Amino acid sequence: MRKEASLEQWKILYEAATRIKELKPWEKFWDMDLIGIRYGADEETVFFSILGHGGDCYGIAVYEGYEGLNSFLMLAMQQSMNLTPEYAMFNQRNLTCYWGNRDELTVNQRKIIKDLGYTYRGKNQWLYFLSYEPGYYPYNMDEDEVLRMSTYLQDLELALRYYDETDMHVDFENGNMFLFAFGRDKKTWNFGEEALPFTVFQFGNLLITDEALLSDLPKVPKCNAVLEAEVSVLGASVTDKKYDRPANPALSLLGDANTGTVIKFEMVGPEDDAIVMLAEILIGFIFRYGAPKEIRVSNVIVEAGLEQICNVCGIKLRRVKRLQGLDEFIQGMYHRYSL
């Protein structure tokens, strides 16, 4: 059950962010220069990306734990992984504050600012906060997120002041971060340069454990089909009473590469895995029509999701730059849901 933050809780968060703005961290850090704040085990490190060195959009993105860091790396590596900007952005898992323009804010966000007594004027001055979570559209923070973000920004302020006072120089370009590590009960702390735990996106292969299925798949006859397989995120805000925030559905698609025909697609909600759904669609095709001779995918995430099936069935799995057959359908769906 979603619980909204009180005005007093929002006040603490706005005060912390306002103090950080006065430090102008974007003048010292690029968005790829990560700051880590550690609260215990390595896996509990919170990673901060400072936005705005180029002067376009000021902000602070907070990535919690190794899962959060992996989300950041997906965004950072989207071009090399051939991911669409929509897929990378809407699969983020972070808490972010922005200093943007008035027209970027929702009615609720403007009301919070008004109730707190803040007045902003001009470009890149309006402070607001968003929560990003895969499967959902970016949304206003709930109470728990506001409380966590307040703690993170207060600790970041301390870390930034030590960074300035000690004239730190970190080799960010070679995979290091500025780390600020708290001791027990946050009564002591250390700081310095440390290597990031990993510097490339970690994607997992989908593994089928159903022995009967793994036994039946290789026995299916082959067919001459050449297929395209893709997972895409709509980038649409869909309100549903069973979710406490707007959903952002994904599409799992299988198409014929030669004709451009979409064989089957499923719209996937936040509670389901779009890669798993794509694998199920492919298995259904195989048992109905036979194992295709080739499947084309556009990125390593989909490739990893289908690799086991293709190996078991003797299907050629090929990564290509563009899925021409599915692209037109996907663009049509984007247009439909953006209206």
C-alpha positions as CSV (number, residue, x, y, z in Angstrom):
1,M,0.0,0.0,0.0
2,R,1.5,3.3,-1.1
3,K,2.0,5.9,1.6
4,E,2.7,9.6,0.7
5,A,5.3,11.6,2.5
6,S,4.3,14.3,4.8
7,L,5.0,18.0,4.1
8,E,7.6,17.9,6.9
9,Q,9.4,15.0,5.3
10,W,9.4,16.7,1.9
11,K,10.8,19.8,3.7
12,I,13.9,17.9,5.0
13,L,14.5,16.5,1.5
14,Y,14.2,19.9,-0.2
15,E,16.5,21.5,2.3
16,A,19.2,18.9,1.8
17,A,19.0,19.2,-2.0
18,T,19.1,23.0,-1.8
19,R,22.3,22.9,0.2
20,I,23.9,20.6,-2.3
21,K,22.9,23.0,-5.1
22,E,24.9,25.7,-3.4
23,L,28.0,23.4,-3.6
24,K,27.6,23.2,-7.5
25,P,29.0,19.6,-7.7
26,W,28.4,19.6,-11.5
27,E,31.2,22.0,-11.9
28,K,33.6,19.3,-10.5
29,F,32.0,16.0,-11.6
30,W,30.9,14.6,-15.0
31,D,27.9,12.2,-15.0
32,M,30.2,9.2,-15.4
33,D,32.3,10.2,-12.3
34,L,30.6,8.1,-9.7
35,I,30.6,8.9,-6.0
36,G,30.0,5.9,-3.6
37,I,28.7,6.1,-0.1
38,R,29.0,2.8,1.8
39,Y,26.9,1.9,4.8
40,G,28.3,-1.5,5.7
41,A,28.9,-4.3,3.3
42,D,30.2,-3.6,-0.2
43,E,26.9,-4.5,-1.7
44,E,25.2,-1.8,0.4
45,T,27.1,1.0,-1.4
46,V,24.9,3.7,-2.8
47,F,26.2,5.3,-6.0
48,F,25.7,8.9,-7.1
49,S,25.9,10.3,-10.6
50,I,26.1,14.1,-10.8
51,L,24.2,15.5,-13.8
52,G,24.7,18.9,-15.5
53,H,28.4,19.4,-16.2
54,G,27.4,20.4,-19.7
55,G,25.0,22.9,-18.3
56,D,21.8,21.4,-19.8
57,C,20.1,19.6,-17.0
58,Y,21.3,19.7,-13.4
59,G,20.5,16.8,-11.1
60,I,21.7,13.9,-8.9
61,A,20.8,10.3,-9.7
62,V,21.1,7.8,-6.8
63,Y,21.6,4.1,-7.5
64,E,21.2,1.8,-4.6
65,G,23.5,-1.2,-4.3
66,Y,25.0,-3.4,-7.0
67,E,21.6,-3.7,-8.8
68,G,21.4,0.0,-9.0
69,L,25.0,0.3,-10.3
70,N,24.1,-2.2,-13.0
71,S,21.1,-0.1,-14.0
72,F,23.5,2.9,-14.3
73,L,25.8,0.9,-16.5
74,M,23.0,-0.1,-18.8
75,L,22.3,3.5,-19.4
76,A,26.0,4.4,-19.8
77,M,26.5,1.5,-22.3
78,Q,23.3,1.7,-24.2
79,Q,24.9,2.6,-27.5
80,S,27.5,-0.2,-27.4
81,M,24.8,-2.7,-26.4
82,N,22.5,-1.3,-29.2
83,L,19.7,-0.6,-26.8
84,T,17.1,2.0,-27.6
85,P,17.2,5.1,-25.4
86,E,13.6,4.3,-24.3
87,Y,14.6,0.7,-23.2
88,A,17.7,2.0,-21.2
89,M,15.9,4.9,-19.6
90,F,12.7,3.0,-18.6
91,N,14.7,0.1,-17.2
92,Q,16.4,2.4,-14.8
93,R,16.2,1.7,-11.0
94,N,17.1,5.0,-9.2
95,L,16.0,7.9,-7.2
96,T,16.7,11.2,-8.9
97,C,16.4,14.9,-8.2
98,Y,16.4,17.5,-11.0
99,W,16.6,21.2,-11.3
100,G,14.5,21.7,-14.4
101,N,11.8,23.9,-15.9
102,R,8.4,24.5,-14.6
103,D,6.7,22.7,-17.4
104,E,8.5,19.5,-16.5
105,L,6.7,19.2,-13.2
106,T,3.4,17.6,-12.5
107,V,0.6,19.4,-10.7
108,N,1.4,17.5,-7.5
109,Q,5.1,18.4,-7.7
110,R,4.2,22.1,-8.1
111,K,1.9,21.9,-5.2
112,I,4.6,20.5,-2.9
113,I,6.9,23.4,-3.8
114,K,4.1,25.9,-3.2
115,D,3.2,24.3,0.2
116,L,6.8,24.4,1.2
117,G,7.0,28.1,0.4
118,Y,9.7,27.8,-2.3
119,T,9.6,30.1,-5.3
120,Y,11.7,29.4,-8.4
121,R,12.3,31.5,-11.4
122,G,14.1,30.8,-14.7
123,K,15.5,27.9,-16.6
124,N,16.9,24.8,-14.7
125,Q,15.8,26.2,-11.3
126,W,12.7,24.1,-10.4
127,L,13.7,21.4,-7.9
128,Y,11.7,18.1,-8.2
129,F,12.2,14.4,-7.5
130,L,11.4,11.2,-9.4
131,S,11.5,7.5,-8.7
132,Y,12.5,5.2,-11.5
133,E,11.6,1.5,-11.3
134,P,11.6,-1.0,-14.2
135,G,8.0,-1.8,-15.4
136,Y,6.7,1.5,-14.1
137,Y,6.6,5.1,-15.4
138,P,8.8,7.6,-13.6
139,Y,6.7,8.8,-10.7
140,N,6.7,11.0,-7.6
141,M,8.5,9.5,-4.6
142,D,6.5,7.8,-1.8
143,E,7.2,8.2,1.9
144,D,9.9,5.5,2.1
145,E,11.7,6.9,-0.9
146,V,11.6,10.4,0.4
147,L,13.1,9.3,3.7
148,R,15.9,7.3,1.9
149,M,16.6,10.1,-0.5
150,S,16.9,12.6,2.4
151,T,19.5,10.4,4.1
152,Y,21.4,9.9,0.9
153,L,21.6,13.6,0.1
154,Q,22.6,14.6,3.6
155,D,25.4,12.1,3.5
156,L,26.4,13.2,0.0
157,E,26.7,16.8,1.2
158,L,29.2,15.6,3.8
159,A,31.1,13.6,1.2
160,L,31.2,16.6,-1.2
161,R,32.6,18.9,1.5
162,Y,35.4,16.4,2.3
163,Y,36.1,16.1,-1.4
164,D,36.6,19.9,-1.7
165,E,38.4,20.4,1.6
166,T,41.0,17.6,0.9
167,D,41.5,18.5,-2.8
168,M,40.9,14.9,-3.9
169,H,41.8,13.8,-7.3
170,V,40.2,10.5,-8.5
171,D,41.1,8.5,-11.6
172,F,37.4,8.3,-12.7
173,E,38.4,7.5,-16.3
174,N,40.0,4.1,-15.3
175,G,37.0,2.8,-13.4
176,N,37.5,4.3,-10.0
177,M,35.1,6.2,-7.7
178,F,35.3,8.6,-4.8
179,L,34.2,6.4,-1.9
180,F,32.9,7.8,1.4
181,A,32.5,4.9,3.9
182,F,30.7,5.1,7.2
183,G,31.7,3.1,10.2
184,R,29.4,1.5,12.7
185,D,26.4,3.7,13.7
186,K,27.8,6.4,11.3
187,K,30.0,7.8,14.1
188,T,33.2,7.5,12.0
189,W,34.0,7.5,8.3
190,N,36.8,7.1,5.8
191,F,37.1,8.4,2.3
192,G,39.4,8.0,-0.7
193,E,39.7,6.4,-4.1
194,E,38.5,2.9,-4.8
195,A,37.8,0.7,-7.9
196,L,34.2,0.2,-8.9
197,P,33.0,-3.3,-8.2
198,F,32.4,-3.8,-11.9
199,T,32.4,-1.4,-14.9
200,V,30.4,-3.2,-17.6
201,F,26.7,-4.2,-17.5
202,Q,26.0,-7.6,-16.0
203,F,23.3,-9.5,-17.9
204,G,22.1,-12.9,-17.0
205,N,21.3,-15.8,-19.3
206,L,17.8,-17.2,-19.0
207,L,18.1,-20.8,-18.0
208,I,15.3,-23.4,-18.5
209,T,15.3,-26.0,-15.8
210,D,12.3,-28.0,-17.0
211,E,13.9,-31.4,-17.9
212,A,10.9,-32.6,-19.9
213,L,10.9,-29.4,-22.0
214,L,14.7,-29.6,-22.5
215,S,14.2,-33.2,-23.7
216,D,11.4,-32.4,-26.1
217,L,12.8,-29.3,-27.8
218,P,15.7,-31.0,-29.7
219,K,13.2,-33.5,-31.1
220,V,11.1,-30.8,-32.9
221,P,11.5,-30.8,-36.7
222,K,13.2,-27.9,-38.3
223,C,11.6,-25.3,-40.5
224,N,13.0,-22.7,-42.9
225,A,11.7,-19.6,-41.0
226,V,14.0,-16.7,-40.3
227,L,12.6,-14.8,-37.3
228,E,13.2,-11.5,-35.5
229,A,12.8,-11.3,-31.7
230,E,12.7,-8.2,-29.6
231,V,11.7,-6.7,-26.3
232,S,10.7,-3.0,-26.3
233,V,9.3,-0.6,-23.7
234,L,6.4,1.5,-24.7
235,G,7.3,4.6,-22.6
236,A,3.6,5.1,-21.8
237,S,2.0,5.9,-18.4
238,V,-0.8,3.4,-17.9
239,T,-2.9,3.7,-14.8
240,D,-4.2,0.5,-13.2
241,K,-5.8,0.2,-9.8
242,K,-3.7,-2.9,-8.9
243,Y,-0.5,-0.8,-9.1
244,D,0.3,2.0,-6.7
245,R,2.0,4.0,-9.5
246,P,1.5,4.1,-13.3
247,A,2.7,1.1,-15.2
248,N,5.0,1.3,-18.3
249,P,4.3,-1.9,-20.3
250,A,6.9,-3.7,-22.3
251,L,6.3,-5.6,-25.6
252,S,7.7,-9.1,-26.3
253,L,7.6,-9.6,-30.0
254,L,8.3,-12.3,-32.6
255,G,8.2,-11.6,-36.3
256,D,9.0,-13.0,-39.7
257,A,12.2,-11.4,-40.9
258,N,11.4,-11.9,-44.6
259,T,7.9,-10.5,-44.7
260,G,7.9,-8.1,-41.8
261,T,4.9,-9.8,-40.4
262,V,4.4,-9.8,-36.6
263,I,3.8,-13.4,-35.7
264,K,2.9,-12.8,-32.0
265,F,3.4,-10.1,-29.4
266,E,2.4,-9.8,-25.8
267,M,2.1,-6.7,-23.6
268,V,3.9,-7.3,-20.4
269,G,3.1,-5.7,-17.0
270,P,5.4,-4.8,-14.1
271,E,4.9,-8.2,-12.4
272,D,6.1,-10.2,-15.4
273,D,9.5,-10.6,-17.1
274,A,9.5,-9.5,-20.8
275,I,12.4,-11.8,-21.6
276,V,10.7,-14.8,-20.1
277,M,7.6,-13.9,-22.1
278,L,9.6,-13.7,-25.3
279,A,11.1,-17.1,-24.6
280,E,7.6,-18.6,-24.0
281,I,6.4,-17.1,-27.3
282,L,9.4,-18.6,-29.1
283,I,8.8,-22.0,-27.6
284,G,5.2,-21.9,-28.6
285,F,6.2,-21.2,-32.2
286,I,8.8,-24.0,-32.2
287,F,6.2,-26.6,-31.1
288,R,3.7,-25.4,-33.6
289,Y,5.7,-24.7,-36.7
290,G,9.1,-26.2,-36.0
291,A,12.5,-24.8,-35.0
292,P,13.5,-21.9,-37.3
293,K,16.8,-21.9,-39.0
294,E,17.7,-18.5,-37.7
295,I,16.6,-15.9,-35.1
296,R,17.8,-12.3,-35.3
297,V,18.1,-10.1,-32.3
298,S,19.3,-6.5,-31.9
299,N,21.0,-6.6,-28.5
300,V,22.9,-8.8,-26.0
301,I,20.0,-8.8,-23.4
302,V,17.6,-10.5,-25.8
303,E,20.4,-12.7,-27.1
304,A,21.2,-13.9,-23.6
305,G,17.5,-14.7,-23.0
306,L,17.2,-16.9,-26.1
307,E,20.6,-18.4,-26.2
308,Q,19.8,-21.7,-24.4
309,I,16.7,-22.4,-26.5
310,C,18.7,-21.8,-29.7
311,N,21.6,-24.0,-28.5
312,V,19.2,-26.9,-27.6
313,C,17.3,-26.6,-30.9
314,G,20.3,-26.0,-33.2
315,I,19.0,-22.5,-34.2
316,K,21.4,-19.9,-35.5
317,L,21.2,-16.9,-33.2
318,R,22.4,-13.7,-34.9
319,R,22.8,-10.2,-33.6
320,V,22.1,-7.5,-36.1
321,K,22.1,-3.7,-35.9
322,R,18.4,-3.3,-36.8
323,L,15.3,-5.5,-36.9
324,Q,13.7,-4.0,-40.0
325,G,10.6,-6.2,-39.8
326,L,9.6,-5.3,-36.2
327,D,10.8,-1.7,-36.2
328,E,7.8,-0.4,-38.1
329,F,5.3,-2.2,-35.8
330,I,7.1,-0.9,-32.7
331,Q,7.1,2.7,-33.9
332,G,3.4,2.4,-34.6
333,M,2.8,1.2,-31.0
334,Y,4.9,4.1,-29.7
335,H,2.7,6.5,-31.7
336,R,-0.5,4.9,-30.6
337,Y,0.3,5.0,-26.9
338,S,1.8,8.5,-27.0
339,L,-1.4,10.0,-28.2
